Amino acid sequence: MAHFYGTLRGKGKNAVTKCGTKNSGLTITAQGCKGQIEVKIYYDKLCDEDMYSVSLAPANFGPGKTTLLAVGVLNMAYVPIYSGYTEGEKDG
């Protein structure tokens, strides 16, 4: 049974809807010539919450790092749990 829903609208007249379960989650990627944004929504068993993450990545396997922009609880209306982290970045 679907737990998550995503809608895509583009050039065509009709929107496309995709579904995800608690086990599969849902990942949406939108790309331009110089980069892409990836939004993941998923169920976290440890905190028993629906979560989200937003990342900025190079276009289609291009050079560069993926930057995690935000992570948070999907059903909360406040500042993300964390933001501004670059994958592979070392602490300190």
Buried (B, 14 or more C-beta within 10 A) or exposed (E): EEBBEBEEEEEEEEEEEEEBEBEEBBBBEEEEEEBBBBBBBBBEEEEEBBBBBBBBBBEEEEEEEBBBBBBBBEEEEEEBBEEEBEEEEEEE
